[in-house]
Each structure stands twice: as C-alpha cells, then as structure tokens.
Amino acid sequence: MKILHISTSDTGGAGIAALRLHQGLLNQGVDSKFLCLDKSNTQCSEIYQFPKYYPRFYIRFMDRLGFRISKNFYQQKVIANYNGEFAIYSFPETDYDVTKHHIVNNADIIVLHWIAGFLDYPSFFNKINKPIIWYLHDLNPVLGGFHTEFDMYNNKENEISHLDSKLKKKKREILKKRKIFVIGNSNWITEKARKYNVFHHLSTYNYIYLGVDVEIYSPINKNIAKSALLIKDNPLLICFGAQDINIKHKGLLHLIKSLKIVKDKLKSDSISMICFGSGESSILSHADFSVYNIGYIDNYNLLRIIYSAADLFVIPSLDESFGQTAIEAMSCGTPVICYEVGGLPEAIIDNQTGLLSKYNNIDDLSDKILHLINDQNKRIRFGLNSRNHVLKNFSSTNQAKKFIELFSHIQNDKSNFPFS
C-alpha cells in the first residue's frame, strides 16, 4: 500500500502537521511519501519537491506584454484590487499539474493536506482516478478563497465576498463527481465541512486528531528550562506562539490586554511573557511587562525548552480548527488556557489540563490566567494531567494507527466507491 501526502509546504502549522503524520506512518512501516512545493526539511526521508517554474522577473515581463502565463501571479493582482482584511486568500486553480509527477501516479491512496497555491483542482480531480483522503487543517476546501470563518464573516460587506461565492460554486462543480474521504483534524472542523456541502454527497466524513511526537515534546524542569533561555529571577512565564504572530485571529492583542489586567490585579512585576512566531508585531510594544520575543522557530528542541519553561500557555485565538500548539505545550507538561472556540475544547479538558475561557472575552481570559497564577498546586496538577492526556490521546503513534485503519478500510471496500 503506497501512500502519498500532498502539501504546499513541509513547514508552517499545517505543513508540520502533515509531515508528522508522514513520519508517524514511516515509523509504523508504511510506504509513505511526501510531495510539496516548498521544501525545507532535510531530516525526514521520502520528501519530494515539485519543481517551481516561471521566475518572478519573467512573469512580470510577460505580464507587461499582455500574456497571462502564470495563474498564481495573475490571481495576486486580482486580490490586490479588492478591499478587505484577511490573513490569506487562495484560488482553486494554480500553475502546477501534480499529476505529471511519477510518485502521484504510483500512489495507491493520496492524502491531501493544506494545498493552497499548489494543487490545481481542475487538472487533479479530472485526472486522478484513485482514492483521495482530504485531511482538513482549515476551512479553505469548503469556503471560496478564505481560509477561516473569521475572515469570511469580517469581509461580508466587502466586494471580495462576491468573489468568494463564485469560487465556492466553482469548487462544488469540480468536486461534484468525486468520492472523497473528508477527515477533519477535529470533530468541529468535520461538522463545518459537512455544513458547507462543497464535497459530493457520496463523500464520507470523520475526524482524526493531530498527533505530536511525545518523545521530542517531553517535559523539562521549569527552572532548568528558564535558565537555558537566560530568563532570570524565575518569573511567572506566560507563553504565546503562532506561525505568524501578526495574524489578527491568533489574538495576540487579546493576550496583551488580558495580561495588563492581570498585572494590575497582582500589583507586581512578577509576570513575563515569551512569544514565538514570525513577524515583528507592534502589538508587543504596548506590553508594560517583560516580553521575550524569540521569533520564528523551526528547532523542535528549542520549542520543547520554551514550552517547558512556560508556567502557562495561552491561546487567545478567535478562530482555530484544532490548536496544534496546545498539544505541544501539554505534551511538555504545561497547562493551557484558551478561548472556547473551534476544535480547542476537544484538545483541552476544562479544569483538568487547563481552562476554557468565554469566547472573545478579555476580562474572562484575564480571570482564568490570574486564577492559575495564584494557584501553583493546580498548575502543577494540570501540567501532569496534560502530559498524560497527550500520551493517551494525541501521540503521533495513535494518529498513524488510526490512519492505517482508514487505509485498510479504503483498500478493502474501494470497489464500493466511485472514484470518477
């Protein structure tokens, strides 16, 4: 049984999640391969990069002559003409025909991950006549060009909402003849996909939680971890992390405001914040407490130290399909506080591994943070519970085994499913 994962990248939140599944399957002896457009990982085996073409200066030159030779370049120009604020916007057509790559044709089952800007819907779904699993990492497959409901709702009054409706119809038309196994990374996102009804009615829906390597992400003594990060005086350390800290729905501003309230109530300078993720956010300049901004991290050992050093990991996201950082932090024995949104309540057990806060409520978020700051015994207990919770429910091994069961089911019953 030959499995192929297709992902735009092998990094970033969704890319890392896809790569972890690939590695987990390899560890279980599965013939798994990984095809991406942007390749940065040199440690994991069986990763293939699809060749890029159309150098940027060549695209611009041909565009000036009136030739639209690049769909991706043209689409970016289209987006630039629309008003609105959103993290990312993508189209179902791209310049890349992945069906021309030999490992696509050799695969028995294809697993799609986050494929924005890479997978060309018309060529792929018209040519591929084999089982397809779509592992949802966000809602882009069932929306138009938006990737989150947060962005979609915030742009309802803008012209781009009309474009979004057209793209959703186009996706539905392309996919209407296809049987696809839609697998969410949470039950929440699976039910959302079902609601939007973009996939064909014969598609099946289920969910398999993301996994984390519990050997890599394991606890380190907090004092030792803080010393390793050169953090002095052992402050109460609040951690925030995201792929890009500037993305509005990740909620960094909410956390800064909450911690200001916490600091005022504590009437001391005993709290600090550690932050990781790409982007230089001006929001951090508003903090009236110590902030250690680490920047983007692609080193798992350093992430392990940061998670272990933190007394609390806070996810103030206003939209989150699952929350991969939540299980990473919990695997390192750090309790999590988050808004009750998306798939996060499925990852965190309220009042056992962390606390769930009322959605979009800064006062409640600050109360939850203050509650755990003032109760060291509860923090320790929640940290131990968190590690055990991840070991039981979110290990890469568990995730891989569930996918192997799905692969076997598809192989055994594929005669019952129309693939074209």
Phi, psi and omega in degrees: 000115182257121183252136176235127174261136175241123183215144179301320184219162174256013177226184189077168185304307182289322179296319178295319178299318179295317181294324178296320177295315178304313181294321178298322178290320176301319180296335178269007177084015180277142175283092185241138177230159187227121180245126180219165177270320180249112185246127177230341184279127180245001183263324181279142182272168176060039173253129182240138179256128176284134185295134175271152178215184185059076176306147189302318182294328180290321178299312183296320180297313180292327179295322178296333179275357177095009179260120179267077186274343180241120177294316183300317181293318179295320181297323178294326176291323178297313181299324182297339181275353181258142173275165180132163179234121180204157184287317182203151178219131184222158184249157179281349177254139177223180180273000190248126176254093186291343181294347179278350180276137187297327183287339175290316181290333181275346184288147173271322179224136180249130176250114176272140177243232178272109192240020182299133179077001182238298184284128175266109185307308185302311183290319184292307187284341176277334186259328186278122182239060180209165183301136180235128171252131176249109180269107188281123175252344169206189187263007182304322179300336182248357172260191178276271177248342177292159179247347179222152173294330178304311179291321181298312181293324181288349180242018182299329182269000181263159182299332184295341179296329178291319176298321181297320178296320179295318181292325178295318178296322179296317178298315181299321180293317180294322187269355190296336181263003187254138170269120183230138175271105183269115182240116177275156174276000172206161176295326180303310184289330177296315180292326175296317180299319178297320182297319184283343168055044176272323179285157182298151185297342178275353178294148179253149185237137174201186178214147174223122184295153174297159179238158178227145177287105186286349175279318178290310181268085181228155188292145169238145176309130188298320179295319178294318180296320178294321178296322179296331179269005180062032176269118187267162173065010173048058180286165169291117190252120178259130184249140173227138178211145178201160176303315177224114186289347180276346180296125190301316186287354174285342166081024181302321179299322178299319181292317179300316179295320180296317182291332174296318178297316180299314181299318180297322181287327178285333182055043178204170178255037188274357181250148174223165181231138173243135189227136175226149182141158181288159177099142174256100186271129176291342180301324182297334181291344180275353181287133177255034177216169183293133178232125174258103182264106186278334184086192182289138182234129173237021180249114184297325181294321178292320177299319178301318180295318181295312179300319182289326180290330184290138173279330177217143171248124185246130177242096182269028185298142176264354176203125183204122182288327179211303182103071182296325179295334179297312182286333175294313180296315181296325178296334177268011175080025180248125180292155186240138171242133183208163169291149178279086186214147175057225182271359183301319178297345176277338180270329187247132175266113184301131178067017173230312177249356181170198181228139175262131181255153177302139185300132172058034183237097185296321180297317180292322178298316179295323177297319180294318179297313181298322181300315181282331175299320184278356183231085183297320180299321179292321177301316180296314180297316179298323179296316177295317178298322182298312180300314180295323180297318179291317179303322184279326192239339190229026177283152177299328179295315178299316180299314181298318181296323179292324177290324178297320175299319179295317178300316180297319178299317180294317180296319183287329187246010188296340178294340180275352186246128175282127181253006177208000000 
